Every structure is written in C-alpha cells, then in structure tokens.
Amino acid sequence: MQNVILIMNTQSYIITSVKTQLEEKYHVIQIEAEIEQLQSIKDSVDAIVIYAEESLMERQQFLVFMKDRCIEEDTPVFVIGDTDDVRGVESILPGHLVKKIFQRPIDVREVVKEVDTYIQNYGRQNKKKILVVDDSGAMLRSIKALLEDRYQVILANSGTMAIKYLTLNRPDLILLDYEMPVLDGRKVLEMIRTDMEFYDVPVIFLTSKSDKESVTNVLALKPEGYLLKTMKPEQIRREIDEFFEKRKINSL
C-alpha cells in the first residue's frame, strides 16, 4: 500500500475527515511537526499533506528538514491553510514540489481527489527512477529540472554518495559523471558491476569531453550509452526517453 504523510499540530474535524477518506485507499501516517517523528518513517512516501497553521509554521527547523527530505526523495506536497500560512510554506519548499494549495475553508472531497489523482497519474510507482551523479551542483539542478516532470530524479554529488544510495535503493537508470574527484565515474561503474545486488543497473555516462580518446575510454567501460554535457537539453531528454522506450519494447 502506498504511503501518505499527514502533518498537523492541531486536531481538526475537517483534516480528520481528509485522513479518513485517504485511508480508504492509502496508508496514512499522521505526525506532528517534529523532526524525530519524520525521521522515524523509513518507508517510501508517495505524498505529504500539510495542514499549515500558526503552531506548525513556528517549527522552522522541522520545515527545513522536511524540505531536504522532499527534495532528496522527490516527494510531492499538498498544502492546506490560510493565505499567510500557505505563503510561509511556499517560501521554504521549492515550487516544483508543491503540487496543490487548498485555501481554507476546504472541500474535503476535492483535497482527497487531487491527492489521489496525482499519485495515480504521476506517483513514484508510475515514474522511472533516475539517479544522477555529478560533482557539479549546477549540473545536478539542470538535469533535475529537465527530467523531473516525467521521472523520479534522485541527486548524488559524489561517487561515494551514489554507492551509499545504491545500498538501499535500486534506480532504473544511473546518469553518471565521468570526471569526479576521489571516486570518478570509472571507479563507480566498476563497483556497480562487481556487486551482485545492482550489477545490472543500466548506466549512461555524462561527459564534457567529445574527443576520440575520451569517447573510446568511456565506451571501453561498456555503459548503456553516453551523453555529452554540451548537448541541447531537449536532446538529452530525448535520448533518455528513447532509452526507456527501447527497454520497454525489448521486454515485451
């Protein structure tokens, strides 16, 4: 069953009704705005519903912690509240994560329908998971912005972070920077291919070098492909879309 987190500090009949109706289809985990409570949730989360009111907005450390988790796991957020409180949440969360805002008073059925529709159409169970590994923050942000509407994009800013992520999760594709300090793309791929848990995870290299020697070195590692960072964004996206389309056809 898919998981929905409901964050509320103050009990409300209306929000309790939202919880009750969501529970007809989802596992709803109700918590208060406490970092420890959010940390205790280890399972993947398909959506977060926040009841924004004054006592919650005072928990700035919690909101920042929640923001970091949502960014890392690409978790969609739905916000219920008055104008000022909603603006407070929006000032902390990136715009692409806030999928819908419901101004009080709310229609419970509308809230439940919007959350359900999003999860069913765009939830993580319908999105391929791509792990992007690059030591450039600008490159990571660029790739995420390019792909996040269609794919679940997870970011790692080092080879070490990528390996750590792989010990707990299995992406459908890794976009791997070839040149990184300490643990470069070559070493990361070698580690992936020698581990029975994720040796067959497909890897496409990202590289800024297009000279013959560099391309030869990349292809010698037998990745599923390579993309030049100098390619136009739409071309990079098209290449990734085509990669998944080919795998889909081959699996039939």
Contacts in CASP RR format, 6 or more apart in sequence:
PFRMAT RR
TARGET T0000
AUTHOR 0000-0000-0000
METHOD contacts of the structure
MODEL  1
MQNVILIMNTQSYIITSVKTQLEEKYHVIQIEAEIEQLQSIKDSVDAIVI
YAEESLMERQQFLVFMKDRCIEEDTPVFVIGDTDDVRGVESILPGHLVKK
IFQRPIDVREVVKEVDTYIQNYGRQNKKKILVVDDSGAMLRSIKALLEDR
YQVILANSGTMAIKYLTLNRPDLILLDYEMPVLDGRKVLEMIRTDMEFYD
VPVIFLTSKSDKESVTNVLALKPEGYLLKTMKPEQIRREIDEFFEKRKIN
SL
1 26 0 8 1.000
1 27 0 8 1.000
2 26 0 8 1.000
2 27 0 8 1.000
2 46 0 8 1.000
2 119 0 8 1.000
2 125 0 8 1.000
3 26 0 8 1.000
3 27 0 8 1.000
3 28 0 8 1.000
3 29 0 8 1.000
3 41 0 8 1.000
3 43 0 8 1.000
3 44 0 8 1.000
3 45 0 8 1.000
3 46 0 8 1.000
4 22 0 8 1.000
4 26 0 8 1.000
4 27 0 8 1.000
4 28 0 8 1.000
4 29 0 8 1.000
4 45 0 8 1.000
4 46 0 8 1.000
4 47 0 8 1.000
4 48 0 8 1.000
4 49 0 8 1.000
4 115 0 8 1.000
4 119 0 8 1.000
5 28 0 8 1.000
5 29 0 8 1.000
5 30 0 8 1.000
5 31 0 8 1.000
5 38 0 8 1.000
5 41 0 8 1.000
5 45 0 8 1.000
5 47 0 8 1.000
5 48 0 8 1.000
5 49 0 8 1.000
6 15 0 8 1.000
6 18 0 8 1.000
6 19 0 8 1.000
6 22 0 8 1.000
6 28 0 8 1.000
6 29 0 8 1.000
6 30 0 8 1.000
6 31 0 8 1.000
6 48 0 8 1.000
6 49 0 8 1.000
6 51 0 8 1.000
7 30 0 8 1.000
7 31 0 8 1.000
7 32 0 8 1.000
7 33 0 8 1.000
7 48 0 8 1.000
7 49 0 8 1.000
7 50 0 8 1.000
7 51 0 8 1.000
7 56 0 8 1.000
7 66 0 8 1.000
8 15 0 8 1.000
8 30 0 8 1.000
8 32 0 8 1.000
8 50 0 8 1.000
8 51 0 8 1.000
8 53 0 8 1.000
8 56 0 8 1.000
9 32 0 8 1.000
9 33 0 8 1.000
9 51 0 8 1.000
9 53 0 8 1.000
9 55 0 8 1.000
9 56 0 8 1.000
9 59 0 8 1.000
10 51 0 8 1.000
10 53 0 8 1.000
10 55 0 8 1.000
12 51 0 8 1.000
14 105 0 8 1.000
14 106 0 8 1.000
14 108 0 8 1.000
15 51 0 8 1.000
15 80 0 8 1.000
17 108 0 8 1.000
18 49 0 8 1.000
18 80 0 8 1.000
18 108 0 8 1.000
18 111 0 8 1.000
18 112 0 8 1.000
19 28 0 8 1.000
19 30 0 8 1.000
21 108 0 8 1.000
21 109 0 8 1.000
21 112 0 8 1.000
22 28 0 8 1.000
22 49 0 8 1.000
22 112 0 8 1.000
22 115 0 8 1.000
22 116 0 8 1.000
25 116 0 8 1.000
26 46 0 8 1.000
26 119 0 8 1.000
29 41 0 8 1.000
31 37 0 8 1.000
31 38 0 8 1.000
31 41 0 8 1.000
33 55 0 8 1.000
33 56 0 8 1.000
33 59 0 8 1.000
33 62 0 8 1.000
33 63 0 8 1.000
34 59 0 8 1.000
34 62 0 8 1.000
35 61 0 8 1.000
35 62 0 8 1.000
35 65 0 8 1.000
38 62 0 8 1.000
38 65 0 8 1.000
38 66 0 8 1.000
38 69 0 8 1.000
44 73 0 8 1.000
44 124 0 8 1.000
45 73 0 8 1.000
45 75 0 8 1.000
46 75 0 8 1.000
46 76 0 8 1.000
46 119 0 8 1.000
46 123 0 8 1.000
46 124 0 8 1.000
46 125 0 8 1.000
47 75 0 8 1.000
47 76 0 8 1.000
47 77 0 8 1.000
47 78 0 8 1.000
47 99 0 8 1.000
47 115 0 8 1.000
47 118 0 8 1.000
47 119 0 8 1.000
47 123 0 8 1.000
48 66 0 8 1.000
48 70 0 8 1.000
48 75 0 8 1.000
48 76 0 8 1.000
48 77 0 8 1.000
48 78 0 8 1.000
49 77 0 8 1.000
49 78 0 8 1.000
49 79 0 8 1.000
49 80 0 8 1.000
49 111 0 8 1.000
49 115 0 8 1.000
50 56 0 8 1.000
50 77 0 8 1.000
50 78 0 8 1.000
50 79 0 8 1.000
50 80 0 8 1.000
50 89 0 8 1.000
51 80 0 8 1.000
51 81 0 8 1.000
52 79 0 8 1.000
52 80 0 8 1.000
52 81 0 8 1.000
52 82 0 8 1.000
52 85 0 8 1.000
52 86 0 8 1.000
52 88 0 8 1.000
52 89 0 8 1.000
53 81 0 8 1.000
53 82 0 8 1.000
53 85 0 8 1.000
54 85 0 8 1.000
56 63 0 8 1.000
56 85 0 8 1.000
57 63 0 8 1.000
57 85 0 8 1.000
57 88 0 8 1.000
57 89 0 8 1.000
60 92 0 8 1.000
63 89 0 8 1.000
63 92 0 8 1.000
63 93 0 8 1.000
64 92 0 8 1.000
67 92 0 8 1.000
67 93 0 8 1.000
67 94 0 8 1.000
69 75 0 8 1.000
70 77 0 8 1.000
70 93 0 8 1.000
70 97 0 8 1.000
71 94 0 8 1.000
71 97 0 8 1.000
72 154 0 8 1.000
72 155 0 8 1.000
73 154 0 8 1.000
74 97 0 8 1.000
74 124 0 8 1.000
74 148 0 8 1.000
74 152 0 8 1.000
74 153 0 8 1.000
74 154 0 8 1.000
75 97 0 8 1.000
76 97 0 8 1.000
76 99 0 8 1.000
76 118 0 8 1.000
76 122 0 8 1.000
76 123 0 8 1.000
77 89 0 8 1.000
77 93 0 8 1.000
77 97 0 8 1.000
77 98 0 8 1.000
77 99 0 8 1.000
78 98 0 8 1.000
78 99 0 8 1.000
78 100 0 8 1.000
78 101 0 8 1.000
78 102 0 8 1.000
78 111 0 8 1.000
78 114 0 8 1.000
78 115 0 8 1.000
78 118 0 8 1.000
79 86 0 8 1.000
79 89 0 8 1.000
79 90 0 8 1.000
79 98 0 8 1.000
79 100 0 8 1.000
79 101 0 8 1.000
79 102 0 8 1.000
80 102 0 8 1.000
80 104 0 8 1.000
80 106 0 8 1.000
80 111 0 8 1.000
81 102 0 8 1.000
81 103 0 8 1.000
81 104 0 8 1.000
81 106 0 8 1.000
82 103 0 8 1.000
82 104 0 8 1.000
83 103 0 8 1.000
86 101 0 8 1.000
86 103 0 8 1.000
89 98 0 8 1.000
90 98 0 8 1.000
90 101 0 8 1.000
96 145 0 8 1.000
96 148 0 8 1.000
99 114 0 8 1.000
99 118 0 8 1.000
100 114 0 8 1.000
100 115 0 8 1.000
100 118 0 8 1.000
102 110 0 8 1.000
102 111 0 8 1.000
102 114 0 8 1.000
119 125 0 8 1.000
120 126 0 8 1.000
124 152 0 8 1.000
127 150 0 8 1.000
127 151 0 8 1.000
127 152 0 8 1.000
128 151 0 8 1.000
128 152 0 8 1.000
128 172 0 8 1.000
128 173 0 8 1.000
128 244 0 8 1.000
129 151 0 8 1.000
129 152 0 8 1.000
129 154 0 8 1.000
129 169 0 8 1.000
129 170 0 8 1.000
129 171 0 8 1.000
129 172 0 8 1.000
129 173 0 8 1.000
130 147 0 8 1.000
130 151 0 8 1.000
130 152 0 8 1.000
130 153 0 8 1.000
130 154 0 8 1.000
130 171 0 8 1.000
130 172 0 8 1.000
130 173 0 8 1.000
130 174 0 8 1.000
130 175 0 8 1.000
130 240 0 8 1.000
131 154 0 8 1.000
131 156 0 8 1.000
131 162 0 8 1.000
131 165 0 8 1.000
131 166 0 8 1.000
131 169 0 8 1.000
131 171 0 8 1.000
131 173 0 8 1.000
131 174 0 8 1.000
131 175 0 8 1.000
132 140 0 8 1.000
132 143 0 8 1.000
132 144 0 8 1.000
132 153 0 8 1.000
132 154 0 8 1.000
132 155 0 8 1.000
132 156 0 8 1.000
132 174 0 8 1.000
132 175 0 8 1.000
133 156 0 8 1.000
133 157 0 8 1.000
133 158 0 8 1.000
133 159 0 8 1.000
133 161 0 8 1.000
133 162 0 8 1.000
133 174 0 8 1.000
133 175 0 8 1.000
133 176 0 8 1.000
133 177 0 8 1.000
133 180 0 8 1.000
133 185 0 8 1.000
133 188 0 8 1.000
134 140 0 8 1.000
134 143 0 8 1.000
134 156 0 8 1.000
134 157 0 8 1.000
134 175 0 8 1.000
134 177 0 8 1.000
134 180 0 8 1.000
134 206 0 8 1.000
135 157 0 8 1.000
135 158 0 8 1.000
135 177 0 8 1.000
135 180 0 8 1.000
135 181 0 8 1.000
136 177 0 8 1.000
137 157 0 8 1.000
139 177 0 8 1.000
139 206 0 8 1.000
139 229 0 8 1.000
140 155 0 8 1.000
140 157 0 8 1.000
142 233 0 8 1.000
143 153 0 8 1.000
143 175 0 8 1.000
143 236 0 8 1.000
144 153 0 8 1.000
144 155 0 8 1.000
146 233 0 8 1.000
146 236 0 8 1.000
146 237 0 8 1.000
147 153 0 8 1.000
147 237 0 8 1.000
147 240 0 8 1.000
150 241 0 8 1.000
151 240 0 8 1.000
154 165 0 8 1.000
154 169 0 8 1.000
154 171 0 8 1.000
156 162 0 8 1.000
156 165 0 8 1.000
158 180 0 8 1.000
158 181 0 8 1.000
158 182 0 8 1.000
158 183 0 8 1.000
159 180 0 8 1.000
159 182 0 8 1.000
159 183 0 8 1.000
159 184 0 8 1.000
159 185 0 8 1.000
159 187 0 8 1.000
159 188 0 8 1.000
160 182 0 8 1.000
160 183 0 8 1.000
162 174 0 8 1.000
162 176 0 8 1.000
162 188 0 8 1.000
163 183 0 8 1.000
163 188 0 8 1.000
163 191 0 8 1.000
166 192 0 8 1.000
166 195 0 8 1.000
166 197 0 8 1.000
166 198 0 8 1.000
166 201 0 8 1.000
167 197 0 8 1.000
170 197 0 8 1.000
170 198 0 8 1.000
170 201 0 8 1.000
171 201 0 8 1.000
172 201 0 8 1.000
172 202 0 8 1.000
172 244 0 8 1.000
173 201 0 8 1.000
173 202 0 8 1.000
173 203 0 8 1.000
173 204 0 8 1.000
173 224 0 8 1.000
173 240 0 8 1.000
173 243 0 8 1.000
173 244 0 8 1.000
174 192 0 8 1.000
174 201 0 8 1.000
174 202 0 8 1.000
174 203 0 8 1.000
174 204 0 8 1.000
175 204 0 8 1.000
175 206 0 8 1.000
175 227 0 8 1.000
175 240 0 8 1.000
176 185 0 8 1.000
176 188 0 8 1.000
176 189 0 8 1.000
176 203 0 8 1.000
176 204 0 8 1.000
176 205 0 8 1.000
176 206 0 8 1.000
176 223 0 8 1.000
177 185 0 8 1.000
177 205 0 8 1.000
177 206 0 8 1.000
177 207 0 8 1.000
178 184 0 8 1.000
178 185 0 8 1.000
178 186 0 8 1.000
178 205 0 8 1.000
178 206 0 8 1.000
178 207 0 8 1.000
178 209 0 8 1.000
178 214 0 8 1.000
178 218 0 8 1.000
178 226 0 8 1.000
179 185 0 8 1.000
179 207 0 8 1.000
179 208 0 8 1.000
179 209 0 8 1.000
180 188 0 8 1.000
185 205 0 8 1.000
186 217 0 8 1.000
186 221 0 8 1.000
189 203 0 8 1.000
189 221 0 8 1.000
189 223 0 8 1.000
190 221 0 8 1.000
192 198 0 8 1.000
192 199 0 8 1.000
192 201 0 8 1.000
192 203 0 8 1.000
193 199 0 8 1.000
202 223 0 8 1.000
202 224 0 8 1.000
202 243 0 8 1.000
202 247 0 8 1.000
203 223 0 8 1.000
203 224 0 8 1.000
203 225 0 8 1.000
204 223 0 8 1.000
204 224 0 8 1.000
204 225 0 8 1.000
204 226 0 8 1.000
204 227 0 8 1.000
204 239 0 8 1.000
204 240 0 8 1.000
204 243 0 8 1.000
205 218 0 8 1.000
205 221 0 8 1.000
205 223 0 8 1.000
205 225 0 8 1.000
205 226 0 8 1.000
205 227 0 8 1.000
206 226 0 8 1.000
206 227 0 8 1.000
206 229 0 8 1.000
207 214 0 8 1.000
207 218 0 8 1.000
207 226 0 8 1.000
207 227 0 8 1.000
207 228 0 8 1.000
207 229 0 8 1.000
208 228 0 8 1.000
208 229 0 8 1.000
208 230 0 8 1.000
209 215 0 8 1.000
210 228 0 8 1.000
210 230 0 8 1.000
215 226 0 8 1.000
218 226 0 8 1.000
219 225 0 8 1.000
219 226 0 8 1.000
224 243 0 8 1.000
227 236 0 8 1.000
227 239 0 8 1.000
231 239 0 8 1.000
END
